[in-house]
Amino acid sequence: MAAGEAVYGPHVARRLKAFFTAGAGMAAKPFPELSDGEREVLRLVAAGLGNQAIAQRLHLSEKTVRNRVSTIFTKLDVANRAEAIVKARQGGLN
């Protein structure tokens, strides 16, 4: 410690810089509150697919898709597919 500050050698300083800049320039995932599976379902909803088509595309049961859609609505605080689509597009999901 020098004058109340930490002093690091060049090797440690490089590692700290790399750690804190590793995510710099990378786009953040839209809707971090959603799981990857939920985000994929939302993307397909925003693309206009219905539950049956989403289930077939993702190799899931329709019940699983319905559950994920319901969870998405709750997490995004939307009441229906139209609102979810608007929010998805505003959030950068295409």
Contacts in CASP RR format, 6 or more apart in sequence:
PFRMAT RR
TARGET T0000
AUTHOR 0000-0000-0000
METHOD contacts of the structure
MODEL  1
MAAGEAVYGPHVARRLKAFFTAGAGMAAKPFPELSDGEREVLRLVAAGLG
NQAIAQRLHLSEKTVRNRVSTIFTKLDVANRAEAIVKARQGGLN
1 7 0 8 1.000
8 16 0 8 1.000
29 39 0 8 1.000
30 39 0 8 1.000
30 88 0 8 1.000
30 91 0 8 1.000
30 92 0 8 1.000
30 93 0 8 1.000
31 38 0 8 1.000
31 39 0 8 1.000
31 42 0 8 1.000
31 75 0 8 1.000
31 76 0 8 1.000
31 88 0 8 1.000
31 91 0 8 1.000
31 93 0 8 1.000
33 75 0 8 1.000
33 76 0 8 1.000
34 42 0 8 1.000
34 72 0 8 1.000
34 75 0 8 1.000
34 76 0 8 1.000
37 58 0 8 1.000
37 68 0 8 1.000
38 68 0 8 1.000
38 71 0 8 1.000
38 72 0 8 1.000
38 75 0 8 1.000
39 93 0 8 1.000
40 58 0 8 1.000
41 54 0 8 1.000
41 58 0 8 1.000
41 65 0 8 1.000
41 68 0 8 1.000
41 69 0 8 1.000
41 72 0 8 1.000
42 72 0 8 1.000
42 76 0 8 1.000
42 84 0 8 1.000
42 88 0 8 1.000
42 93 0 8 1.000
43 88 0 8 1.000
43 93 0 8 1.000
43 94 0 8 1.000
44 50 0 8 1.000
44 53 0 8 1.000
44 54 0 8 1.000
44 57 0 8 1.000
44 58 0 8 1.000
45 54 0 8 1.000
45 69 0 8 1.000
45 72 0 8 1.000
45 81 0 8 1.000
45 84 0 8 1.000
45 85 0 8 1.000
45 88 0 8 1.000
46 84 0 8 1.000
46 85 0 8 1.000
46 88 0 8 1.000
46 89 0 8 1.000
46 93 0 8 1.000
46 94 0 8 1.000
47 94 0 8 1.000
48 85 0 8 1.000
49 57 0 8 1.000
51 62 0 8 1.000
51 65 0 8 1.000
51 66 0 8 1.000
51 69 0 8 1.000
52 62 0 8 1.000
54 60 0 8 1.000
54 65 0 8 1.000
55 61 0 8 1.000
55 62 0 8 1.000
55 64 0 8 1.000
55 65 0 8 1.000
58 65 0 8 1.000
69 81 0 8 1.000
69 84 0 8 1.000
72 78 0 8 1.000
72 84 0 8 1.000
73 79 0 8 1.000
73 80 0 8 1.000
73 84 0 8 1.000
76 83 0 8 1.000
76 84 0 8 1.000
76 87 0 8 1.000
78 84 0 8 1.000
78 87 0 8 1.000
END
